[in-house]
């Protein structure tokens, strides 16, 4: 889970992990990671950047350009 890119899927995986495990250092780290990822996903510029990069990775450059431009405008 630690190596997953920040996404709705990684947040879901962390929530599932935390529903199964309830104590220990790894749980504290997972809670911290979950909070950070939720904060990042709440940021529209972060989401636009992540979606743009995912589009590039999947070969959809046409979709990526508007998403990445939106991210750059939000965080020049």
PAZAPA-4460 file (N, C-alpha, C; in steps of 0.05 Angstrom, whole numbers, plus 32768, in hexadecimal, padded with zeros to 4 digits):
% residues 76
    n_x    n_y    n_z   ca_x   ca_y   ca_z    c_x    c_y    c_z   seq   type   mol
   8011   7FE8   8000   8000   8000   8000   8012   8019   8000     1      X     A
   8028   8018   800E   8039   802F   8010   8043   8039   7FF5     2      X     A
   8047   8026   7FE3   8052   802E   7FC9   803D   8034   7FB4     3      X     A
   8023   8033   7FBB   800E   803A   7FA8   800E   8058   7FA4     4      X     A
   8008   8061   7F8B   8005   807E   7F87   7FEC   8087   7F96     5      X     A
   7FEC   80A0   7F9F   7FD5   80AB   7FAD   7FBD   80AB   7F9B     6      X     A
   7FA8   809E   7FA3   7F90   809D   7F93   7F79   8093   7FA5     7      X     A
   7F61   8093   7F99   7F4A   8088   7FA8   7F50   806B   7FB0     8      X     A
   7F5D   805C   7F9E   7F63   8040   7FA3   7F76   803D   7FBB     9      X     A
   7F8A   804E   7FBD   7F9D   804C   7FD3   7F90   8053   7FEE    10      X     A
   7F7E   8067   7FED   7F6F   806E   8005   7F5D   8057   800E    11      X     A
   7F50   804A   7FFB   7F3F   8033   8001   7F50   801C   800D    12      X     A
   7F68   8018   8001   7F79   8002   800B   7F82   8008   8028    13      X     A
   7F89   8021   802D   7F91   8029   8049   7F79   8025   805C    14      X     A
   7F62   802D   8054   7F4A   802A   8066   7F45   800C   806B    15      X     A
   7F48   7FFC   8057   7F44   7FDF   805B   7F59   7FD4   806E    16      X     A
   7F72   7FDC   806A   7F88   7FD3   807B   7F82   7FDB   8098    17      X     A
   7F79   7FF4   809C   7F73   7FFD   80B8   7F5B   7FF0   80C4    18      X     A
   7F49   7FE6   80B3   7F32   7FD7   80BE   7F39   7FBB   80C7    19      X     A
   7F50   7FB1   80BD   7F59   7F96   80C4   7F6D   7F98   80DC    20      X     A
   7F7F   7FAB   80DB   7F94   7FAD   80EF   7F8E   7FC6   8101    21      X     A
   7F93   7FC3   811B   7F8B   7FD9   812C   7FA0   7FE4   813F    22      X     A
   7FB8   7FD7   813F   7FCD   7FE2   8151   7FE8   7FDC   8145    23      X     A
   7FFC   7FEB   814F   8017   7FE7   8146   8021   7FFF   8137    24      X     A
   803C   7FFF   8132   8048   8015   8124   803E   8017   8107    25      X     A
   8039   8000   80FA   8030   8001   80DF   8014   800D   80DD    26      X     A
   8004   800A   80F1   7FE9   8016   80F1   7FEC   8034   80F4    27      X     A
   7FFD   803D   8105   8002   805A   8108   800C   8066   80EE    28      X     A
   801E   8059   80E1   8028   8062   80C7   8012   8063   80B2    29      X     A
   8001   804E   80B2   7FEB   804D   809F   7FD6   8063   80A4    30      X     A
   7FD1   8069   80BE   7FBF   807F   80C5   7FC9   8099   80BB    31      X     A
   7FE3   809E   80BF   7FF0   80B6   80B6   7FEF   80B8   8097    32      X     A
   7FF5   80A2   808A   7FF5   80A2   806D   7FD9   80A7   8062    33      X     A
   7FC5   809B   806F   7FA9   809F   8067   7FA1   80BC   8069    34      X     A
   7FA8   80C9   8080   7FA1   80E5   8084   7FAE   80F7   806F    35      X     A
   7FC8   80F1   8069   7FD6   8101   8055   7FCA   80FD   8039    36      X     A
   7FC3   80E4   8032   7FB7   80DF   8018   7F9C   80EC   8015    37      X     A
   7F8C   80EB   802A   7F72   80F8   8029   7F74   8116   8026    38      X     A
   7F88   8122   8033   7F8E   813E   8030   7F95   8145   8013    39      X     A
   7FA7   8134   8008   7FB0   8139   7FEC   7F98   8136   7FD9    40      X     A
   7F88   8122   7FDC   7F72   811D   7FCA   7F5C   8133   7FCC    41      X     A
   7F5C   8141   7FE2   7F48   8157   7FE6   7F51   8170   7FD6    42      X     A
   7F6A   8171   7FCD   7F75   8187   7FBF   7F70   8184   7FA1    43      X     A
   7F5F   8196   7F95   7F59   8193   7F78   7F71   8193   7F66    44      X     A
   7F85   81A3   7F6D   7F9E   81A4   7F5C   7FAC   8189   7F5D    45      X     A
   7FAE   817D   7F75   7FBB   8163   7F77   7FAC   814E   7F67    46      X     A
   7F91   814F   7F69   7F81   813B   7F59   7F85   813F   7F3B    47      X     A
   7F85   8158   7F32   7F89   815E   7F15   7FA4   8153   7F0C    48      X     A
   7FB9   8158   7F1C   7FD4   814F   7F15   7FD4   8130   7F14    49      X     A
   7FC9   8123   7F28   7FC9   8106   7F29   7FBA   80FA   7F12    50      X     A
   7FA3   8106   7F0B   7F93   80FC   7EF5   7FA2   8101   7EDA    51      X     A
   7FAF   8117   7ED8   7FBE   811D   7EC0   7FD5   810A   7EBC    52      X     A
   7FE4   8104   7ED1   7FFA   80F2   7ED0   7FF1   80D5   7ECA    53      X     A
   7FDA   80CE   7ED6   7FCE   80B3   7ED0   7FC7   80B1   7EB3    54      X     A
   7FBC   80C7   7EA8   7FB5   80C7   7E8B   7FCD   80C4   7E7A    55      X     A
   7FE3   80D1   7E81   7FFC   80CE   7E72   8006   80B1   7E73    56      X     A
   8005   80A6   7E8B   800E   808A   7E8F   7FFE   8076   7E7E    57      X     A
   7FE4   807D   7E7A   7FD3   806A   7E6B   7FD2   8071   7E4D    58      X     A
   7FE2   8084   7E45   7FE4   808B   7E28   7FCE   809E   7E1E    59      X     A
   7FC1   80AC   7E30   7FAC   80BE   7E28   7FB5   80DB   7E2D    60      X     A
   7FC9   80E3   7E1D   7FD5   80FD   7E20   7FC0   8114   7E1B    61      X     A
   7FAE   810F   7E0A   7F99   8124   7E05   7F89   812A   7E1D    62      X     A
   7F84   8117   7E2E   7F75   811B   7E47   7F88   8127   7E5C    63      X     A
   7FA1   8120   7E5B   7FB4   8129   7E6F   7FB9   8147   7E6E    64      X     A
   7FBB   8152   7E57   7FC3   816E   7E54   7FB0   8181   7E64    65      X     A
   7F96   817F   7E61   7F85   8192   7E71   7F88   818E   7E8F    66      X     A
   7F8A   8175   7E97   7F8D   816F   7EB4   7FA7   817B   7EBF    67      X     A
   7FBD   8177   7EB0   7FD6   8182   7EB9   7FD7   81A0   7EB8    68      X     A
   7FCA   81AC   7EA4   7FC8   81CA   7EA3   7FB9   81D4   7EBB    69      X     A
   7FA4   81C7   7EC2   7F94   81CF   7EDA   7FA5   81CE   7EF3    70      X     A
   7FB5   81B9   7EF5   7FC6   81B6   7F0D   7FDB   81CC   7F0E    71      X     A
   7FE7   81D3   7EF7   7FFB   81E8   7EF5   7FEF   8203   7EFC    72      X     A
   7FD7   8208   7EF2   7FCA   8222   7EF9   7FC5   8224   7F17    73      X     A
   7FBE   820F   7F23   7FB8   820F   7F40   7FD1   8212   7F51    74      X     A
   7FE7   8207   7F47   8001   8208   7F56   8017   8211   7F43    75      X     A
   8018   822B   7F3C   802C   8234   7F29   8048   8231   7F33    76      X     A
***
